[in-house]
Amino acid sequence: MRVTILGAGTSIPARGYSPAGIYVQVARERVLLDAGAGSLQRLHLAKAPWDQLDRIFLTHFHVDHCLDLVSILFALRLPQVRRKKSLQVYGPPGLKTLYRQLNAAYHDWLSPRGYRVIFHEVQRATLRLPGYTVRSYPMNHYATRAVGYRLTAGGKTLAYSGDTDVCDSAVAMGQRADLLILECSVPDEQKVEGHLTPSECAQIAARAQCRRLVLSHFYPVFKRYDIRARVRRSYRGHLTLARDFTSFHI
C-alpha cells in the first residue's frame, strides 16, 4: 500500500500545507481519500493517474475536504479524457443530495460522459473490495455526519480520521493500524470543538496502539509550536508531521 499526503493543511493558504487529500495505491486500485481544493492539481504533480481513479472516499462535506470532487467530475467529462470504467464515490449520508445540488448549480456539467459515477452513502459500513477491505466509522465533527476510514490489504492497515474531536470511534478505527492519520488542527491551548489538539491525537494513538502516527490538517497557528513535545507526553511510537506530498509505503 502506497500512501501520499496531497494536502496537510486547511483552507487557509500556507506554503506546503494545502487542503485535505490523500492518494492511496492499494491492491490494484487507485483511491482518493478526501478531495479538498487543489487535490486534482496535486494528483497531477504527484504523477498519479487522476483520470484512472477507481474510488473516492469523502469524510464529510466541508469545502476543505470535498471541493475538488467538482473539479474531478468536470475534468473527467471533457473530450480529452476518454474514461470508460465507473467511478465509485463514497461519503456519509447526504452525499447523493450534495451531488444533485452541485450538478444543478453547474448546469449538469458534472454529469458523467462515457462512464458512470456511482454514489454510496456510508456511516458504519464494511466494504469488501478487490484485494482489500474498507470500514467506515462515525466521527465527532460538529453536527455533520462525518466518517473516518480504515483500509486493510495484505495484512497492512491505513486509518484516516478526516476531521473529528476525541471519540471512541477514532480509537477503534485506528486500533493497531500500521499508519494512523489524524487531523491536528490547533494547539492544546487553543482547543476548538470538533477538532483535535496534539495531546488529544497522542492519547488516541496510544489507546489505539498504532505503529505510526501521522498528523495533518495543520492551521498556520502552529508556527513555532513544538507539536512533537506535546505528542511525546503520551505516545511513544513512530511519529510523522505531514507536509504536502509526504509519502509512505506500508
Buried (B, 14 or more C-beta within 10 A) or exposed (E): BEBBBBBBBBBEEBEEBBBBBBBBBBBEBBBBBBBBBBBBBBBEEBEBEBBEBBBBBBBBBBEBBBBBBBBBBBBBBEEEBEBEEEBBBBBBEBBEEBBEEBBEEEEEBBEBEEBEBEBBBBEEBEBEBEEBEBBBBBBBBEEBBBBBBBBBBEEBBBBBBBBBBBBEBBBBBBBEBBBBBBBBBBBEEEBEEBBBBBBBBBBBBBBBBBBBBBBBBBBEEBEEBEBEEBBEEBBEBEBBBBBBBBEBEB
